[in-house]
Amino acid sequence: MKLLFSRNPNPRLAVAVARHLGAKVEFEFAAPRAPGQGERYRPLNPNLLLPILRGPGKSLWEADAIACRLSRDARSNFWRTGEDEPEMMQWLSWGKENFARACDMVHFERGTKQRYRIGPVDQQRVEEGLRRFGTAAALLDAELAGRRWLVGDSVSYADFRMATFLPFNDVAGLPLNDYPSVERWYRQLEEIDAWRDPFQGLDAPVLPPVPG
C-alpha cells in the first residue's frame, strides 16, 4: 500500500499514525490540487484532498478511515475496539466538532491563508475561533486533569486526532499554557517520535513560510 501525503494537518496526522504503528506502507508526497494534477488524483479521491491510502482495489481517503484501516492491519488497539470503542468515538466526534474545529479556525486564518496567499487574516474569524477554543479547552482540561490519555491508560488515535492542529501552533498562537492539563497531555504526545517528527527521512518538501 502507498500513503499519499503532504505536510498539512490531516495528511500529517495520517503519516504520524502510520509511523507510530510501523505500518507496511510506502510514503509518497503528493499535490492533487497542483496545476495539471487533478485528473491523476480524482479517481483516488474526488475531493482532491490528502491523505489517500492507495492499495489493491479501491483507494481510501479521510484520515480517520485510514487510521482505522492501518490499526486493524497492525492488529493494534491504537484504534480502540471492544468496550473502549464508544468512548473513543465520543472523543473523535466531540473533538472534530469542538476542540479541533476551533484550532482549525484560528490556524486557517493565521497560517493556511498566509502560507498560500489566500487573503488577509479575518480577525472576526480569529476571535470566534479563540472563543470556541477557550470553551473546548476548558472542558478538555477538566477531563485530562484526572487522566493521562483520553481513553484508557495508553495513547490512542483519539489523542492523535484531538491534537491534529497543535503541531502548527507556532503560527496559530493558541493559548495552550492557559490550560495546564491540556499542555501536559500535549507534551506527552511530543515525546512520541512518530508524532513529534512524522516526516523524518521522507521526501517531504517543507510548507511555504508564513510571512512575518
Buried (B, 14 or more C-beta within 10 A) or exposed (E): BBBBBBBBBBBBBBBBBBBBBEBEBEBBBBEBEEEEEEEEBEEBBEEBBBBBBBEEEEBBBBBBEBBBBBBEBBEBBBBBEEEBEEBBBEBBEBBBEBBBBBBBBBBBBBBBBBBEEEEEBBEEBBEBBBEBBBEBBEBBBEBBEEEBBBBBEEBBBBBBBBBBBBBBBEBBEBEBEEBEBBBEBBEBBEEBEBBEBBBEEBEBEEBEEBEE
